[in-house]
């Protein structure tokens, strides 16, 4: 993938344990709250959502923030994922906890 930013990735303070291959090997695959085979799960994950190209004006600090967060990934993809989560209302608590950890870490420096 083409590198889109030269900014360093921010350090994260995630307390989650590192995942190993054996963790993935014992995973249960679910789609829409139903157990499915690995092949069905992969097909569901790969299903493309129709997209539309638009032009949007964003504040420069917002764009820079997402470029830093994205690292080698595309920052526009990260913005899209963030907007999708906001619309779907998913991960609100987890996002708030992550943001608070980041801000508290910055304040401690």
C-alpha positions as CSV (number, residue, x, y, z in Angstrom):
1,X,0.0,0.0,0.0
2,X,1.2,3.5,-0.8
3,X,2.5,5.4,2.2
4,X,0.3,8.5,2.7
5,X,1.9,10.1,5.7
6,X,5.5,10.5,7.0
7,X,4.2,11.2,10.5
8,X,5.1,8.7,13.3
9,X,2.4,6.6,14.8
10,X,1.4,7.8,18.2
11,X,2.2,5.5,21.1
12,X,-0.8,3.6,22.4
13,X,-1.4,2.5,26.0
14,X,-3.7,-0.4,25.3
15,X,-3.8,-2.8,28.2
16,X,-5.1,-5.7,26.0
17,X,-2.8,-8.7,25.8
18,X,-1.0,-9.5,22.5
19,X,-2.9,-11.9,20.3
20,X,-1.1,-15.1,19.2
21,X,-1.9,-17.5,16.4
22,X,-3.5,-20.0,18.7
23,X,-6.0,-17.3,19.8
24,X,-7.1,-16.9,16.2
25,X,-7.2,-20.6,15.7
26,X,-9.8,-21.1,18.4
27,X,-11.9,-18.1,17.3
28,X,-15.6,-18.5,16.6
29,X,-16.9,-16.7,13.5
30,X,-20.1,-14.8,13.7
31,X,-22.1,-12.7,11.3
32,X,-25.2,-11.0,12.4
33,X,-25.2,-12.8,15.8
34,X,-25.1,-16.2,14.0
35,X,-22.3,-18.7,14.1
36,X,-20.9,-19.2,10.6
37,X,-18.0,-21.1,9.0
38,X,-14.7,-19.3,8.4
39,X,-15.5,-19.2,4.6
40,X,-18.9,-17.5,5.2
41,X,-17.3,-15.0,7.6
42,X,-14.6,-14.1,5.1
43,X,-17.2,-13.7,2.4
44,X,-19.2,-11.4,4.7
45,X,-16.1,-9.3,5.6
46,X,-15.1,-9.0,1.9
47,X,-18.6,-7.8,0.8
48,X,-18.2,-4.4,-0.6
49,X,-20.3,-1.5,0.5
50,X,-21.3,0.8,-2.3
51,X,-19.2,4.0,-2.1
52,X,-19.6,7.5,-3.6
53,X,-16.9,9.9,-4.3
54,X,-17.5,13.4,-2.8
55,X,-15.6,16.6,-2.1
56,X,-15.7,17.7,1.5
57,X,-14.1,20.6,3.3
58,X,-12.5,19.6,6.6
59,X,-10.6,21.7,9.1
60,X,-6.8,21.3,8.5
61,X,-6.2,20.1,12.1
62,X,-8.8,17.4,11.6
63,X,-7.1,16.2,8.4
64,X,-3.7,16.2,10.1
65,X,-5.0,14.3,13.1
66,X,-6.3,11.5,10.9
67,X,-3.1,11.4,8.8
68,X,-1.1,10.9,12.0
69,X,-3.5,8.2,13.3
70,X,-3.6,6.4,9.9
71,X,0.2,6.0,9.6
72,X,0.6,3.8,6.5
73,X,-3.1,3.3,6.0
74,X,-5.2,5.7,4.1
75,X,-6.4,8.6,6.2
76,X,-9.6,8.9,4.2
77,X,-10.4,5.3,5.0
78,X,-9.9,6.1,8.7
79,X,-12.2,9.1,8.5
80,X,-14.8,6.9,6.8
81,X,-14.5,4.2,9.5
82,X,-14.8,6.9,12.2
83,X,-17.9,8.4,10.6
84,X,-19.5,4.9,10.1
85,X,-18.9,4.1,13.8
86,X,-20.5,7.4,14.8
87,X,-23.5,6.8,12.7
88,X,-23.9,3.2,13.9
89,X,-23.3,4.3,17.5
90,X,-20.8,1.5,18.0
91,X,-17.8,1.6,20.3
92,X,-18.9,4.8,21.9
93,X,-17.7,3.8,25.3
94,X,-14.4,2.2,24.0
95,X,-13.7,5.4,21.9
96,X,-14.3,7.6,24.9
97,X,-12.0,5.5,27.1
98,X,-9.3,5.6,24.4
99,X,-9.6,9.3,24.0
100,X,-9.5,9.9,27.7
101,X,-6.4,7.7,28.1
102,X,-4.7,9.6,25.3
103,X,-5.6,13.0,26.8
104,X,-4.5,12.0,30.3
105,X,-1.2,10.7,29.0
106,X,-0.6,14.1,27.2
107,X,-1.5,16.0,30.3
108,X,1.0,13.9,32.4
109,X,3.9,14.8,30.1
